[in-house]
Amino acid sequence: MTEKMISLPTKKVKAERINPKRLVIYSKPKTGKTTALAGLENNLIIDLEDGSDYVEALKIKVNNLAELKAVGEQIKANNKPYKYVAIDTVTALEDMVKTLALTKYKETPMGARYTGDDVLKLPNGAGYLYLREAFFQVLDYIDSLADHIILVGHIKDKQVDDSGELVMAANIDLTGKIKSLICANADAIGYIFRRDNQTVVSFKTNEEVTCGARPDHLKNQEIVLAEEVNGKIITHWDKIYK
């Protein structure tokens, strides 16, 4: 085998990205996440929990993994026409991949005779490994569908007052290590809340909330993502994607 020649850099290499490839946004229910997503040009919302019924948008409903794969194959067959693909919600996606996790476990020598229908019921939490493997297999597939992926989540801890101020720790409603790995591999994580007639996304790093960003223009920023002006919803995605 011929070894690849390695050429070490002699000067600083320029940044290859400005905008987040994978963006995570989450909030408590009914704070305007889906409405804001509808205002993002050329964004396909893949609705996993019937949350888009009241918005006009590029959207498609998906009820299981087979349908998700079929949508993905059509996207690829049409030369990936969408600049953005949003998964609404990643919380529902975790539930959806349980069937794949079960299949993965049954393909192992230990699971060949398993007659249960939920790997999370395996003793000593053994099934969570298969859930993680299934989840990130599906997420890698989703990543291949567009230049930018948006993962929409619910809040796990609901101790948040009406002004959006955090009074207790708030995290994305995902299971254990899946949440940690999602956050570690996201380019930006934003917590969304309402302020009067505005939908605000915060990327401010805080010990009490899971958020933050790698892109310089998002670091420690609080951005008005959408607002109602003269009865119309105006979005400001240009502040997220330059």
Buried (B, 14 or more C-beta within 10 A) or exposed (E): EEEEEEEEEEEEEEEEEEBBBBBBBBBBEEBBBBBBBBBBEEBBBBBBBEBBEEBEBBBBBBEEBEBBEEBBEEBEEEEBEBBBBBBBBBBBBBEBBBBBBBBBBBEEEEBEEBEEEEBBEBEEEBBBBBBBBBBBEBBEEBBEBBEBBBBBBBBBBEEBEEEBEBEEEBBBBBBEBBBBBBBEEBBBBBBBBBBEEBBBBBBBEBEBBBBBBBBEBBEEBBBBBBBBEEEEBEBBBEBBBE
